[in-house]
Amino acid sequence: MSDVRRQRPASPCVQICRVRNADSLCEGCGRTLDEITAWSRLDEDGREAVWQRLEAEGWPVSGSEPA
C-alpha cells in the first residue's frame, strides 16, 4: 500500500453535504451522488480512482476536516 493511501482518511466526506444542481457534485467532498452511494461497496482500486480524481480537481474543500 502506498504512503498516500495510508495517509488518507477512510472517506473523502468533510460533512458539508450539499449537491450542486449544475454538476451534481457534493460541495464538500466533490464526489458525485453515484460515488457517494457506491463508496462503501468500492474495492481499494475503486476508491483510489475516486481519490485521484478528487485530488486532481482540488477536492476536498481546503481547511475542512475529514469525517
VEXLOMI-171149 format. One record per residue (C-alpha): z, y, x; residue in three letters. Coordinates in steps of 0.001 Angstrom, whole numbers, padded with zeros to 6 digits, always signed. Each point is the difference from the previous one (the first is absolute). Example, Ala and Ser with C-alpha at 12.3 -4.5 7.8 and 13.67 -1.06 7.14 Angstrom:
2
+007800-004500+012300ALA
-000660+003440+001370SER
This chain:
67
+000000+000000+000000MET
-000913+003406+001406SER
+002573+002722+000730ASP
-001607+002183-002684VAL
+000525-002650-002674ARG
+003639-000465+001003ARG
+000695+003754-000180GLN
-001356+000422-003519ARG
+002220-000059-003075PRO
-000401-002859-002473ALA
-002073+002252-002284SER
-001893+003292+000295PRO
+001882+001289-003067CYS
+001811+003325+000563VAL
+001347+000244-003566GLN
-002396+002775-000998ILE
-001768-001984-002686CYS
-002686+002091-001671ARG
-003616-001095-000262VAL
-002640+002696+000337ARG
-002617-000105-002747ASN
-002811+001156+002284ALA
+000094-002995+002357ASP
+002673-002345-001424SER
+002098+000171+003182LEU
+003771+000226+000052CYS
+001015+003488+001158GLU
+002832-001438+002077GLY
-001375-003008+001837CYS
-003761+000263-000498GLY
-000457-003489-001405ARG
-002258-000733-002933THR
+001455-001491-003173LEU
-001616-003322+000947ASP
+001654+000090+003449GLU
+003393+000844-001511ILE
-000295-002795-002551THR
-001152-002574+002558ALA
+002391+000999+002827TRP
+002583-002735-000617SER
-002726-002667-000091ARG
-001977+001161+003048LEU
+000232-002045+003172ASP
+000674+001630+003365GLU
-003695+000665+000655ASP
-000466+001547-003440GLY
+002962+002322+000498ARG
-001238+000878+003482GLU
-003369+001035-001437ALA
+001747+002316-002477VAL
+002253+001436+002742TRP
-002998+000681+002238GLN
-001834+001854-002777ARG
+003084+002041-000860LEU
+000608+000944+003630GLU
-003664+000887+000542ALA
+000152+002302-003024GLU
+003299+001621+001050GLY
+002358-001685-002448TRP
+002843-000121-000875PRO
+001087+003550-000687VAL
+001519+001318+003221SER
+003741+000555+000029GLY
+000600-002573-002731SER
+002327-002921+000499GLU
-001325-003466-000824PRO
+001492-001897-002927ALA
